[in-house]
Amino acid sequence: MVGEFVLKKNKIEPQTDATVLQNIEFKNIPSAFASGTGDFVQLFEPTASQFEQEGIGHVVASFGKESGNVPYTSYMTKQSYIQKNKKNIQKFTNAIYKGQQWVNSHSAEEVAKVITPYFSDVKADILTRSIQRYQEQGSYSATPLLKKADWELLLEIMKTAGELKQSIPYEKLVNETFANQAIGGK
């Protein structure tokens, strides 16, 4: 949806100006492109940097940068769980915030060194470049707070893709309590 949103934003109609393949299983997209399927591909890091280093392709744009601040990862639970486990949710949110602050205050090299065990098949320089690219683009959120403007952008992207029949108010689905507590006790 983000990819199509960015294309439309740049006056490219995905259904008429391009052939957008959506029948390839997510995990197989990189290998399909590497084997010759398509002229462009939407990849996450570190795969994009790996492809650059291997000469398979070149990063020409970042959908994340071009789209704006899209809340890509979120943590959700049921209201009943929140009511029964407020302390655990606060501890979890505090830990997420602490990690966000650490990533945003350390170099790409330092972050890469810490996360290398989770990317054992990725060379250190590729992992570092991937993190550096995301840091330069401002891809890593500095707080666990889902901003209302970012929520509204997400809704707009889903509407543009024809996947959202009606908007849901931010205040109805987003609970700011735990994030605000983590970032300063508001």
FIGUTI-618813 format. One record per atom (N, C-alpha, C, O): residue number from 1; x, y, z. Coordinates in nm, 3 decimals, always signed. Last residue first. Layout:
N
NUM;X;Y;Z $
...
// end
This chain:
186
186;+0.387;+1.211;+3.140 $
186;+0.275;+1.301;+3.109 $
186;+0.143;+1.239;+3.144 $
186;+0.039;+1.301;+3.125 $
185;+0.629;+1.079;+3.186 $
185;+0.530;+1.086;+3.290 $
185;+0.414;+1.180;+3.266 $
185;+0.350;+1.225;+3.361 $
184;+0.804;+1.049;+2.977 $
184;+0.820;+1.160;+3.069 $
184;+0.710;+1.178;+3.171 $
184;+0.702;+1.282;+3.236 $
183;+0.783;+0.827;+2.821 $
183;+0.867;+0.937;+2.773 $
183;+0.873;+1.057;+2.867 $
183;+0.942;+1.155;+2.838 $
182;+0.609;+0.655;+2.961 $
182;+0.747;+0.613;+2.932 $
182;+0.836;+0.732;+2.896 $
182;+0.953;+0.737;+2.936 $
181;+0.371;+0.799;+2.958 $
181;+0.435;+0.768;+3.087 $
181;+0.582;+0.732;+3.065 $
181;+0.669;+0.775;+3.141 $
180;+0.316;+0.794;+2.684 $
180;+0.340;+0.921;+2.752 $
180;+0.409;+0.901;+2.886 $
180;+0.498;+0.978;+2.923 $
179;+0.276;+0.518;+2.650 $
179;+0.386;+0.585;+2.581 $
179;+0.419;+0.717;+2.649 $
179;+0.536;+0.749;+2.670 $
178;+0.049;+0.478;+2.811 $
178;+0.173;+0.408;+2.843 $
178;+0.294;+0.474;+2.775 $
178;+0.401;+0.484;+2.836 $
177;-0.152;+0.656;+2.691 $
177;-0.116;+0.655;+2.834 $
177;+0.022;+0.597;+2.860 $
177;+0.104;+0.661;+2.926 $
176;-0.258;+0.650;+2.441 $
176;-0.130;+0.720;+2.459 $
176;-0.073;+0.708;+2.600 $
176;+0.041;+0.745;+2.624 $
175;-0.415;+0.431;+2.250 $
175;-0.403;+0.462;+2.393 $
175;-0.264;+0.521;+2.415 $
175;-0.165;+0.449;+2.408 $
174;-0.614;+0.444;+1.973 $
174;-0.478;+0.466;+2.022 $
174;-0.483;+0.509;+2.168 $
174;-0.545;+0.609;+2.204 $
173;-0.886;+0.421;+1.905 $
173;-0.799;+0.303;+1.899 $
173;-0.660;+0.321;+1.958 $
173;-0.594;+0.223;+1.989 $
172;-1.012;+0.665;+1.950 $
172;-1.085;+0.541;+1.979 $
172;-0.992;+0.420;+1.986 $
172;-1.016;+0.327;+2.063 $
171;-0.848;+0.869;+1.866 $
171;-0.878;+0.860;+2.009 $
171;-0.948;+0.729;+2.046 $
171;-0.943;+0.686;+2.161 $
170;-0.857;+0.835;+1.588 $
170;-0.733;+0.811;+1.662 $
170;-0.765;+0.783;+1.810 $
170;-0.714;+0.688;+1.869 $
169;-1.148;+0.695;+1.442 $
169;-1.082;+0.805;+1.512 $
169;-0.962;+0.757;+1.594 $
169;-0.966;+0.653;+1.660 $
168;-1.132;+0.540;+1.136 $
168;-1.154;+0.516;+1.278 $
168;-1.079;+0.625;+1.353 $
168;-0.960;+0.646;+1.330 $
167;-1.295;+0.560;+0.821 $
167;-1.190;+0.599;+0.914 $
167;-1.231;+0.568;+1.058 $
167;-1.349;+0.570;+1.093 $
166;-1.400;+0.288;+0.614 $
166;-1.430;+0.407;+0.693 $
166;-1.317;+0.434;+0.791 $
166;-1.252;+0.341;+0.839 $
165;-1.269;+0.107;+0.446 $
165;-1.404;+0.152;+0.413 $
165;-1.445;+0.278;+0.490 $
165;-1.516;+0.363;+0.437 $
164;-0.965;+0.057;+0.314 $
164;-1.029;+0.109;+0.435 $
164;-1.164;+0.168;+0.397 $
164;-1.171;+0.267;+0.324 $
163;-0.848;-0.014;+0.077 $
163;-0.853;-0.115;+0.182 $
163;-0.922;-0.068;+0.310 $
163;-0.937;-0.146;+0.404 $
162;-0.777;+0.151;-0.130 $
162;-0.909;+0.089;-0.133 $
162;-0.929;-0.018;-0.028 $
162;-1.017;-0.103;-0.041 $
161;-0.549;+0.293;-0.117 $
161;-0.536;+0.156;-0.168 $
161;-0.672;+0.085;-0.178 $
161;-0.680;-0.026;-0.229 $
160;-0.645;+0.520;+0.006 $
160;-0.596;+0.531;-0.131 $
160;-0.584;+0.393;-0.196 $
160;-0.606;+0.379;-0.316 $
159;-0.691;+0.413;+0.264 $
159;-0.803;+0.460;+0.181 $
159;-0.763;+0.464;+0.034 $
159;-0.838;+0.419;-0.052 $
158;-0.427;+0.365;+0.346 $
158;-0.520;+0.253;+0.334 $
158;-0.642;+0.290;+0.250 $
158;-0.692;+0.208;+0.172 $
157;-0.329;+0.627;+0.343 $
157;-0.265;+0.525;+0.259 $
157;-0.361;+0.408;+0.239 $
157;-0.375;+0.357;+0.127 $
156;-0.495;+0.740;+0.538 $
156;-0.498;+0.790;+0.401 $
156;-0.438;+0.689;+0.303 $
156;-0.490;+0.669;+0.194 $
155;-0.411;+0.599;+0.765 $
155;-0.549;+0.586;+0.718 $
155;-0.562;+0.632;+0.573 $
155;-0.633;+0.569;+0.494 $
154;-0.148;+0.697;+0.780 $
154;-0.173;+0.555;+0.760 $
154;-0.314;+0.531;+0.708 $
154;-0.334;+0.451;+0.616 $
153;-0.203;+0.965;+0.834 $
153;-0.135;+0.929;+0.710 $
153;-0.157;+0.781;+0.679 $
153;-0.184;+0.745;+0.565 $
152;-0.316;+0.940;+1.088 $
152;-0.400;+0.989;+0.978 $
152;-0.336;+0.960;+0.842 $
152;-0.407;+0.933;+0.746 $
151;-0.091;+0.855;+1.228 $
151;-0.211;+0.770;+1.222 $
151;-0.297;+0.811;+1.103 $
151;-0.345;+0.726;+1.028 $
150;+0.063;+1.085;+1.206 $
150;+0.112;+0.961;+1.146 $
150;-0.003;+0.860;+1.130 $
150;-0.011;+0.790;+1.029 $
149;-0.092;+1.263;+1.353 $
149;-0.066;+1.291;+1.211 $
149;-0.018;+1.165;+1.139 $
149;-0.054;+1.142;+1.024 $
148;-0.078;+1.148;+1.610 $
148;-0.205;+1.154;+1.540 $
148;-0.185;+1.178;+1.390 $
148;-0.257;+1.119;+1.309 $
147;+0.189;+0.921;+1.681 $
147;+0.138;+1.057;+1.664 $
147;+0.011;+1.055;+1.579 $
147;-0.006;+0.973;+1.490 $
146;+0.249;+0.693;+1.913 $
146;+0.194;+0.700;+1.778 $
146;+0.128;+0.836;+1.763 $
146;+0.024;+0.862;+1.823 $
145;+0.531;+0.671;+2.109 $
145;+0.404;+0.741;+2.090 $
145;+0.366;+0.743;+1.943 $
145;+0.442;+0.790;+1.858 $
144;+0.778;+0.571;+2.164 $
144;+0.672;+0.474;+2.135 $
144;+0.536;+0.540;+2.108 $
144;+0.437;+0.470;+2.086 $
143;+1.032;+0.765;+1.989 $
143;+0.945;+0.737;+2.103 $
143;+0.840;+0.634;+2.065 $
143;+0.815;+0.612;+1.946 $
142;+1.172;+0.782;+1.758 $
142;+1.244;+0.814;+1.881 $
142;+1.162;+0.785;+2.006 $
142;+1.216;+0.781;+2.117 $
141;+1.174;+0.551;+1.489 $
141;+1.100;+0.641;+1.576 $
141;+1.177;+0.662;+1.706 $
141;+1.241;+0.570;+1.758 $
140;+1.379;+0.539;+1.214 $
140;+1.357;+0.486;+1.349 $
140;+1.285;+0.589;+1.435 $
140;+1.331;+0.702;+1.449 $
139;+1.412;+0.692;+0.985 $
139;+1.317;+0.581;+0.984 $
139;+1.286;+0.525;+1.122 $
139;+1.178;+0.470;+1.143 $
138;+1.571;+0.901;+0.905 $
138;+1.482;+0.921;+1.018 $
138;+1.376;+0.812;+1.029 $
138;+1.265;+0.835;+1.076 $
137;+1.761;+0.865;+0.715 $
137;+1.624;+0.892;+0.669 $
137;+1.528;+0.924;+0.783 $
137;+1.416;+0.969;+0.759 $
136;+1.981;+0.797;+0.870 $
136;+1.984;+0.919;+0.789 $
136;+1.845;+0.960;+0.741 $
136;+1.817;+1.079;+0.729 $
135;+1.893;+0.549;+0.972 $
135;+1.918;+0.662;+1.062 $
135;+1.916;+0.794;+0.984 $
135;+1.854;+0.891;+1.029 $
134;+1.881;+0.395;+0.738 $
134;+1.758;+0.420;+0.815 $
134;+1.777;+0.538;+0.910 $
134;+1.685;+0.618;+0.927 $
133;+2.154;+0.400;+0.670 $
133;+2.053;+0.451;+0.577 $
133;+1.923;+0.485;+0.652 $
133;+1.865;+0.591;+0.632 $
132;+2.266;+0.275;+0.896 $
132;+2.302;+0.413;+0.863 $
132;+2.198;+0.476;+0.770 $
132;+2.159;+0.591;+0.789 $
131;+2.160;+0.020;+0.865 $
131;+2.124;+0.100;+0.982 $
131;+2.152;+0.247;+0.955 $
131;+2.071;+0.333;+0.989 $
130;+2.290;-0.053;+0.626 $
130;+2.145;-0.056;+0.637 $
130;+2.096;+0.033;+0.751 $
130;+2.003;+0.112;+0.735 $
129;+2.559;-0.038;+0.698 $
129;+2.506;+0.051;+0.593 $
129;+2.354;+0.059;+0.600 $
129;+2.297;+0.166;+0.581 $
128;+2.570;-0.247;+0.888 $
128;+2.601;-0.109;+0.927 $
128;+2.543;-0.011;+0.826 $
128;+2.483;+0.090;+0.865 $
127;+2.515;-0.464;+0.722 $
127;+2.426;-0.433;+0.834 $
127;+2.446;-0.289;+0.879 $
127;+2.349;-0.218;+0.906 $
126;+2.737;-0.451;+0.555 $
126;+2.602;-0.439;+0.499 $
126;+2.504;-0.399;+0.608 $
126;+2.421;-0.310;+0.589 $
125;+2.947;-0.497;+0.732 $
125;+2.941;-0.369;+0.660 $
125;+2.804;-0.345;+0.598 $
125;+2.759;-0.230;+0.588 $
124;+2.889;-0.760;+0.825 $
124;+2.887;-0.645;+0.918 $
124;+2.874;-0.512;+0.844 $
124;+2.800;-0.424;+0.888 $
123;+2.670;-0.963;+0.626 $
123;+2.803;-0.909;+0.655 $
123;+2.791;-0.782;+0.739 $
123;+2.695;-0.706;+0.724 $
122;+2.429;-1.187;+0.744 $
122;+2.453;-1.057;+0.681 $
122;+2.591;-1.006;+0.724 $
122;+2.625;-1.007;+0.842 $
121;+2.358;-1.407;+0.886 $
121;+2.391;-1.429;+0.745 $
121;+2.421;-1.299;+0.670 $
121;+2.435;-1.300;+0.547 $
120;+2.283;-1.318;+1.138 $
120;+2.408;-1.393;+1.124 $
120;+2.450;-1.415;+0.979 $
120;+2.568;-1.440;+0.953 $
119;+2.123;-1.129;+1.273 $
119;+2.144;-1.121;+1.129 $
119;+2.273;-1.195;+1.094 $
119;+2.361;-1.140;+1.028 $
118;+2.137;-1.146;+1.540 $
118;+2.005;-1.168;+1.481 $
118;+2.008;-1.163;+1.329 $
118;+1.908;-1.190;+1.263 $
117;+2.399;-1.076;+1.603 $
117;+2.355;-1.215;+1.626 $
117;+2.218;-1.246;+1.563 $
117;+2.187;-1.363;+1.537 $
116;+2.398;-0.790;+1.539 $
116;+2.459;-0.889;+1.451 $
116;+2.412;-1.033;+1.478 $
116;+2.388;-1.106;+1.382 $
115;+2.319;-0.595;+1.715 $
115;+2.214;-0.677;+1.651 $
115;+2.269;-0.785;+1.559 $
115;+2.191;-0.865;+1.505 $
114;+2.557;-0.475;+1.805 $
114;+2.464;-0.533;+1.901 $
114;+2.364;-0.628;+1.835 $
114;+2.328;-0.731;+1.893 $
113;+2.674;-0.381;+1.570 $
113;+2.749;-0.476;+1.655 $
113;+2.654;-0.548;+1.752 $
113;+2.669;-0.667;+1.777 $
112;+2.485;-0.196;+1.482 $
112;+2.510;-0.318;+1.405 $
112;+2.579;-0.424;+1.491 $
112;+2.546;-0.542;+1.484 $
111;+2.519;+0.005;+1.674 $
111;+2.391;-0.067;+1.666 $
111;+2.412;-0.200;+1.593 $
111;+2.362;-0.303;+1.637 $
110;+2.779;+0.089;+1.611 $
110;+2.748;+0.037;+1.745 $
110;+2.619;-0.044;+1.744 $
110;+2.612;-0.150;+1.805 $
109;+2.747;+0.175;+1.347 $
109;+2.842;+0.069;+1.377 $
109;+2.810;+0.005;+1.513 $
109;+2.814;-0.117;+1.527 $
108;+2.569;+0.385;+1.374 $
108;+2.527;+0.268;+1.299 $
108;+2.618;+0.148;+1.330 $
108;+2.572;+0.035;+1.338 $
107;+2.591;+0.515;+1.712 $
107;+2.628;+0.510;+1.570 $
107;+2.574;+0.383;+1.505 $
107;+2.539;+0.286;+1.573 $
106;+2.322;+0.617;+1.929 $
106;+2.444;+0.542;+1.898 $
106;+2.467;+0.537;+1.747 $
106;+2.374;+0.554;+1.668 $
105;+2.079;+0.723;+1.979 $
105;+2.194;+0.793;+2.037 $
105;+2.326;+0.720;+2.012 $
105;+2.429;+0.758;+2.067 $
104;+1.882;+0.566;+1.873 $
104;+1.892;+0.703;+1.824 $
104;+2.010;+0.780;+1.882 $
104;+2.038;+0.892;+1.838 $
103;+1.910;+0.333;+2.022 $
103;+1.937;+0.329;+1.878 $
103;+1.958;+0.470;+1.825 $
103;+2.045;+0.491;+1.740 $
102;+1.829;+0.433;+2.277 $
102;+1.964;+0.380;+2.257 $
102;+1.999;+0.382;+2.107 $
102;+2.106;+0.429;+2.070 $
101;+1.564;+0.502;+2.233 $
101;+1.659;+0.605;+2.272 $
101;+1.803;+0.559;+2.248 $
101;+1.887;+0.637;+2.204 $
100;+1.460;+0.247;+2.179 $
100;+1.452;+0.354;+2.079 $
100;+1.553;+0.463;+2.109 $
100;+1.621;+0.512;+2.018 $
99;+1.506;+0.119;+2.427 $
99;+1.571;+0.072;+2.305 $
99;+1.571;+0.177;+2.195 $
99;+1.672;+0.194;+2.126 $
98;+1.333;+0.272;+2.585 $
98;+1.476;+0.267;+2.618 $
98;+1.556;+0.220;+2.496 $
98;+1.661;+0.275;+2.466 $
97;+1.088;+0.208;+2.463 $
97;+1.139;+0.346;+2.461 $
97;+1.289;+0.350;+2.488 $
97;+1.363;+0.424;+2.422 $
96;+1.072;-0.064;+2.528 $
96;+1.072;-0.022;+2.387 $
96;+1.133;+0.118;+2.377 $
96;+1.218;+0.144;+2.292 $
95;+1.062;-0.041;+2.809 $
95;+1.173;-0.111;+2.745 $
95;+1.184;-0.072;+2.597 $
95;+1.294;-0.051;+2.547 $
94;+0.818;+0.093;+2.844 $
94;+0.943;+0.155;+2.891 $
94;+1.064;+0.092;+2.823 $
94;+1.158;+0.161;+2.785 $
93;+0.648;-0.105;+2.745 $
93;+0.658;+0.023;+2.674 $
93;+0.785;+0.097;+2.716 $
93;+0.851;+0.157;+2.631 $
92;+0.687;-0.301;+2.943 $
92;+0.715;-0.331;+2.803 $
92;+0.737;-0.201;+2.725 $
92;+0.833;-0.188;+2.650 $
91;+0.594;-0.163;+3.170 $
91;+0.732;-0.212;+3.165 $
91;+0.774;-0.239;+3.021 $
91;+0.885;-0.204;+2.981 $
90;+0.326;-0.123;+3.092 $
90;+0.414;-0.008;+3.114 $
90;+0.560;-0.050;+3.109 $
90;+0.642;+0.020;+3.049 $
89;+0.238;-0.386;+3.080 $
89;+0.236;-0.305;+2.959 $
89;+0.327;-0.184;+2.975 $
89;+0.396;-0.146;+2.881 $
88;+0.266;-0.456;+3.351 $
88;+0.344;-0.525;+3.248 $
88;+0.349;-0.445;+3.119 $
88;+0.454;-0.437;+3.054 $
87;+0.080;-0.281;+3.468 $
87;+0.222;-0.275;+3.506 $
87;+0.310;-0.342;+3.400 $
87;+0.415;-0.289;+3.365 $
86;-0.168;-0.360;+3.353 $
86;-0.112;-0.227;+3.331 $
86;+0.036;-0.218;+3.362 $
86;+0.111;-0.153;+3.289 $
85;-0.334;-0.589;+3.321 $
85;-0.188;-0.599;+3.316 $
85;-0.119;-0.465;+3.292 $
85;-0.022;-0.458;+3.217 $
84;-0.610;-0.562;+3.309 $
84;-0.555;-0.658;+3.405 $
84;-0.403;-0.653;+3.417 $
84;-0.347;-0.708;+3.513 $
83;-0.652;-0.371;+3.107 $
83;-0.710;-0.351;+3.240 $
83;-0.647;-0.440;+3.346 $
83;-0.631;-0.399;+3.461 $
82;-0.526;-0.496;+2.890 $
82;-0.476;-0.370;+2.944 $
82;-0.525;-0.350;+3.087 $
82;-0.447;-0.317;+3.176 $
81;-0.699;-0.709;+2.846 $
81;-0.561;-0.735;+2.888 $
81;-0.500;-0.610;+2.950 $
81;-0.430;-0.617;+3.051 $
80;-0.928;-0.575;+2.761 $
80;-0.934;-0.656;+2.884 $
80;-0.793;-0.688;+2.935 $
80;-0.772;-0.692;+3.056 $
79;-0.845;-0.465;+2.520 $
79;-0.873;-0.376;+2.632 $
79;-0.876;-0.453;+2.764 $
79;-0.832;-0.402;+2.867 $
78;-0.578;-0.648;+2.366 $
78;-0.721;-0.627;+2.396 $
78;-0.735;-0.536;+2.517 $
78;-0.649;-0.532;+2.604 $
77;-0.308;-0.493;+2.191 $
77;-0.363;-0.593;+2.281 $
77;-0.510;-0.559;+2.304 $
77;-0.558;-0.453;+2.264 $
76;-0.026;-0.421;+1.983 $
76;-0.168;-0.413;+2.015 $
76;-0.205;-0.522;+2.115 $
76;-0.143;-0.628;+2.121 $
75;+0.221;-0.225;+1.852 $
75;+0.194;-0.329;+1.950 $
75;+0.049;-0.313;+1.994 $
75;+0.007;-0.205;+2.036 $
74;+0.352;-0.174;+1.523 $
74;+0.277;-0.132;+1.641 $
74;+0.254;-0.254;+1.730 $
74;+0.267;-0.368;+1.687 $
73;+0.531;-0.048;+1.255 $
73;+0.525;-0.151;+1.358 $
73;+0.447;-0.096;+1.477 $
73;+0.473;+0.014;+1.524 $
72;+0.471;+0.180;+1.101 $
72;+0.481;+0.049;+1.039 $
72;+0.470;-0.065;+1.140 $
72;+0.407;-0.167;+1.112 $
71;+0.337;+0.470;+1.056 $
71;+0.357;+0.379;+1.170 $
71;+0.354;+0.235;+1.121 $
71;+0.248;+0.176;+1.101 $
70;+0.510;+0.679;+0.844 $
70;+0.406;+0.577;+0.848 $
70;+0.433;+0.485;+0.967 $
70;+0.542;+0.430;+0.977 $
69;+0.596;+0.981;+0.762 $
69;+0.606;+0.895;+0.881 $
69;+0.487;+0.800;+0.890 $
69;+0.379;+0.837;+0.937 $
68;+0.638;+0.963;+0.403 $
68;+0.618;+1.035;+0.528 $
68;+0.625;+0.935;+0.643 $
68;+0.656;+0.818;+0.622 $
67;+0.706;+0.852;+0.158 $
67;+0.567;+0.846;+0.203 $
67;+0.539;+0.937;+0.322 $
67;+0.426;+0.984;+0.338 $
66;+0.980;+0.873;+0.118 $
66;+0.889;+0.942;+0.027 $
66;+0.745;+0.947;+0.077 $
66;+0.670;+1.038;+0.041 $
65;+1.087;+0.707;+0.316 $
65;+1.119;+0.850;+0.316 $
65;+1.017;+0.928;+0.233 $
65;+0.974;+1.036;+0.273 $
64;+0.974;+0.461;+0.238 $
64;+0.957;+0.512;+0.374 $
64;+0.982;+0.662;+0.381 $
64;+0.906;+0.735;+0.445 $
63;+1.067;+0.426;-0.019 $
63;+0.923;+0.447;+0.000 $
63;+0.897;+0.504;+0.140 $
63;+0.807;+0.586;+0.157 $
62;+1.345;+0.565;-0.146 $
62;+1.296;+0.500;-0.025 $
62;+1.147;+0.530;-0.012 $
62;+1.108;+0.645;+0.005 $
61;+1.514;+0.494;-0.454 $
61;+1.429;+0.576;-0.368 $
61;+1.389;+0.495;-0.246 $
61;+1.399;+0.372;-0.246 $
60;+1.702;+0.328;-0.559 $
60;+1.674;+0.452;-0.633 $
60;+1.586;+0.546;-0.551 $
60;+1.583;+0.667;-0.578 $
59;+1.950;+0.104;-0.502 $
59;+1.841;+0.174;-0.434 $
59;+1.822;+0.307;-0.507 $
59;+1.914;+0.388;-0.515 $
58;+2.014;-0.136;-0.751 $
58;+2.055;-0.011;-0.685 $
58;+1.933;+0.052;-0.620 $
58;+1.824;+0.052;-0.678 $
57;+2.110;-0.483;-0.793 $
57;+2.027;-0.366;-0.813 $
57;+2.083;-0.247;-0.739 $
57;+2.186;-0.256;-0.673 $
56;+2.317;-0.662;-0.787 $
56;+2.187;-0.709;-0.835 $
56;+2.095;-0.592;-0.866 $
56;+2.011;-0.601;-0.955 $
55;+2.564;-0.616;-0.675 $
55;+2.541;-0.571;-0.811 $
55;+2.409;-0.617;-0.871 $
55;+2.391;-0.612;-0.993 $
54;+2.608;-0.667;-0.412 $
54;+2.624;-0.780;-0.503 $
54;+2.601;-0.741;-0.649 $
54;+2.617;-0.825;-0.739 $
53;+2.544;-0.422;-0.299 $
53;+2.682;-0.470;-0.291 $
53;+2.707;-0.583;-0.390 $
53;+2.817;-0.593;-0.445 $
52;+2.265;-0.414;-0.352 $
52;+2.356;-0.312;-0.406 $
52;+2.499;-0.365;-0.410 $
52;+2.567;-0.355;-0.512 $
51;+2.176;-0.633;-0.207 $
51;+2.159;-0.633;-0.352 $
51;+2.250;-0.529;-0.417 $
51;+2.306;-0.553;-0.524 $
50;+2.235;-0.542;+0.051 $
50;+2.301;-0.662;+0.000 $
50;+2.294;-0.665;-0.153 $
50;+2.393;-0.694;-0.220 $
49;+2.059;-0.327;+0.070 $
49;+2.204;-0.302;+0.070 $
49;+2.282;-0.422;+0.020 $
49;+2.384;-0.406;-0.046 $
48;+1.815;-0.472;+0.067 $
48;+1.843;-0.369;-0.034 $
48;+1.993;-0.341;-0.043 $
48;+2.048;-0.331;-0.152 $
47;+1.837;-0.638;+0.296 $
47;+1.836;-0.696;+0.162 $
47;+1.869;-0.594;+0.055 $
47;+1.942;-0.625;-0.039 $
46;+1.820;-0.550;+0.557 $
46;+1.945;-0.526;+0.486 $
46;+1.948;-0.581;+0.343 $
46;+2.051;-0.572;+0.276 $
45;+1.562;-0.336;+0.433 $
45;+1.702;-0.356;+0.468 $
45;+1.712;-0.480;+0.556 $
45;+1.615;-0.510;+0.627 $
44;+1.314;-0.443;+0.197 $
44;+1.355;-0.389;+0.326 $
44;+1.506;-0.406;+0.338 $
44;+1.569;-0.481;+0.263 $
43;+1.208;-0.351;-0.133 $
43;+1.278;-0.438;-0.038 $
43;+1.304;-0.365;+0.093 $
43;+1.312;-0.242;+0.098 $
42;+1.040;-0.358;-0.424 $
42;+1.035;-0.293;-0.293 $
42;+1.094;-0.390;-0.192 $
42;+1.038;-0.497;-0.168 $
41;+1.179;-0.330;-0.749 $
41;+1.131;-0.413;-0.639 $
41;+1.133;-0.329;-0.511 $
41;+1.217;-0.242;-0.494 $
40;+1.174;-0.319;-1.107 $
40;+1.188;-0.253;-0.978 $
40;+1.134;-0.347;-0.872 $
40;+1.052;-0.435;-0.901 $
39;+1.134;-0.498;-1.307 $
39;+1.238;-0.396;-1.327 $
39;+1.269;-0.321;-1.199 $
39;+1.377;-0.265;-1.183 $
38;+1.070;-0.856;-1.293 $
38;+1.046;-0.715;-1.266 $
38;+1.165;-0.626;-1.292 $
38;+1.280;-0.670;-1.297 $
37;+1.270;-1.126;-1.239 $
37;+1.129;-1.084;-1.241 $
37;+1.120;-0.937;-1.203 $
37;+1.158;-0.898;-1.093 $
36;+1.533;-1.213;-1.212 $
36;+1.492;-1.145;-1.334 $
36;+1.347;-1.102;-1.342 $
36;+1.306;-1.045;-1.443 $
35;+1.626;-1.311;-0.977 $
35;+1.625;-1.405;-1.089 $
35;+1.568;-1.344;-1.217 $
35;+1.554;-1.412;-1.318 $
34;+1.587;-1.099;-0.806 $
34;+1.725;-1.137;-0.838 $
34;+1.730;-1.232;-0.957 $
34;+1.829;-1.233;-1.031 $
33;+1.306;-1.111;-0.783 $
33;+1.370;-0.998;-0.850 $
33;+1.512;-1.035;-0.895 $
33;+1.552;-1.006;-1.007 $
32;+1.284;-1.354;-0.644 $
32;+1.216;-1.337;-0.773 $
32;+1.280;-1.222;-0.851 $
32;+1.306;-1.235;-0.971 $
31;+1.425;-1.300;-0.410 $
31;+1.480;-1.399;-0.504 $
31;+1.412;-1.389;-0.640 $
31;+1.476;-1.414;-0.742 $
30;+1.254;-1.099;-0.291 $
30;+1.394;-1.072;-0.328 $
30;+1.449;-1.171;-0.431 $
30;+1.512;-1.130;-0.528 $
29;+0.999;-1.245;-0.270 $
29;+1.015;-1.125;-0.354 $
29;+1.162;-1.099;-0.388 $
29;+1.193;-1.077;-0.505 $
28;+0.952;-1.449;-0.094 $
28;+1.014;-1.483;-0.221 $
28;+1.039;-1.363;-0.312 $
28;+1.095;-1.379;-0.420 $
27;+0.813;-1.355;+0.123 $
27;+0.949;-1.404;+0.147 $
27;+1.023;-1.436;+0.017 $
27;+1.145;-1.447;+0.018 $
26;+0.560;-1.291;-0.003 $
26;+0.650;-1.188;+0.051 $
26;+0.794;-1.237;+0.065 $
26;+0.886;-1.168;+0.023 $
25;+0.478;-1.447;-0.310 $
25;+0.480;-1.454;-0.164 $
25;+0.590;-1.363;-0.110 $
25;+0.700;-1.358;-0.165 $
24;+0.340;-1.270;-0.570 $
24;+0.462;-1.336;-0.523 $
24;+0.461;-1.332;-0.370 $
24;+0.445;-1.225;-0.310 $
23;+0.140;-1.120;-0.675 $
23;+0.114;-1.263;-0.661 $
23;+0.238;-1.341;-0.618 $
23;+0.241;-1.464;-0.627 $
22;+0.158;-0.865;-0.752 $
22;+0.121;-0.888;-0.613 $
22;+0.092;-1.035;-0.586 $
22;+0.028;-1.070;-0.487 $
21;+0.325;-0.648;-0.959 $
21;+0.301;-0.789;-0.928 $
21;+0.269;-0.805;-0.780 $
21;+0.346;-0.761;-0.694 $
20;+0.225;-0.395;-1.152 $
20;+0.262;-0.422;-1.014 $
20;+0.225;-0.567;-0.983 $
20;+0.107;-0.603;-0.982 $
19;+0.317;-0.232;-1.423 $
19;+0.262;-0.363;-1.387 $
19;+0.314;-0.396;-1.248 $
19;+0.433;-0.421;-1.230 $
18;+0.217;+0.107;-1.480 $
18;+0.314;+0.005;-1.442 $
18;+0.242;-0.127;-1.421 $
18;+0.120;-0.131;-1.405 $
17;+0.009;+0.271;-1.539 $
17;+0.142;+0.314;-1.582 $
17;+0.251;+0.211;-1.552 $
17;+0.365;+0.227;-1.596 $
16;-0.218;+0.142;-1.428 $
16;-0.213;+0.174;-1.571 $
16;-0.073;+0.210;-1.621 $
16;-0.041;+0.181;-1.736 $
15;-0.193;+0.085;-1.159 $
15;-0.272;-0.006;-1.241 $
15;-0.263;+0.022;-1.391 $
15;-0.296;-0.064;-1.472 $
14;-0.035;+0.297;-1.052 $
14;+0.013;+0.159;-1.048 $
14;-0.063;+0.063;-1.140 $
14;-0.004;-0.030;-1.195 $
13;+0.034;+0.595;-1.194 $
13;-0.081;+0.512;-1.159 $
13;-0.039;+0.365;-1.165 $
13;-0.011;+0.314;-1.274 $
12;+0.228;+0.846;-1.083 $
12;+0.238;+0.717;-1.151 $
12;+0.121;+0.633;-1.103 $
12;+0.110;+0.603;-0.985 $
11;+0.258;+1.084;-0.938 $
11;+0.183;+1.084;-1.064 $
11;+0.206;+0.960;-1.150 $
11;+0.205;+0.966;-1.273 $
10;+0.360;+1.055;-0.689 $
10;+0.452;+1.099;-0.793 $
10;+0.391;+1.086;-0.933 $
10;+0.463;+1.077;-1.033 $
9;+0.151;+0.946;-0.554 $
9;+0.197;+1.078;-0.511 $
9;+0.290;+1.140;-0.616 $
9;+0.297;+1.262;-0.629 $
8;+0.155;+0.693;-0.670 $
8;+0.046;+0.787;-0.701 $
8;+0.084;+0.930;-0.665 $
8;+0.052;+1.024;-0.738 $
7;+0.388;+0.592;-0.545 $
7;+0.379;+0.601;-0.690 $
7;+0.272;+0.703;-0.730 $
7;+0.297;+0.790;-0.814 $
6;+0.308;+0.602;-0.277 $
6;+0.419;+0.685;-0.322 $
6;+0.418;+0.700;-0.474 $
6;+0.443;+0.808;-0.527 $
5;+0.101;+0.413;-0.283 $
5;+0.074;+0.550;-0.239 $
5;+0.182;+0.645;-0.289 $
5;+0.153;+0.754;-0.338 $
4;+0.236;+0.181;-0.353 $
4;+0.138;+0.237;-0.446 $
4;+0.106;+0.382;-0.411 $
4;+0.086;+0.464;-0.500 $
3;+0.392;+0.154;-0.116 $
3;+0.453;+0.165;-0.247 $
3;+0.359;+0.228;-0.349 $
3;+0.398;+0.318;-0.422 $
2;+0.195;+0.123;+0.078 $
2;+0.284;+0.240;+0.083 $
2;+0.348;+0.261;-0.054 $
2;+0.358;+0.374;-0.101 $
1;+0.082;-0.120;+0.000 $
1;+0.000;+0.000;+0.000 $
1;+0.086;+0.126;+0.000 $
1;+0.056;+0.223;-0.069 $
// end
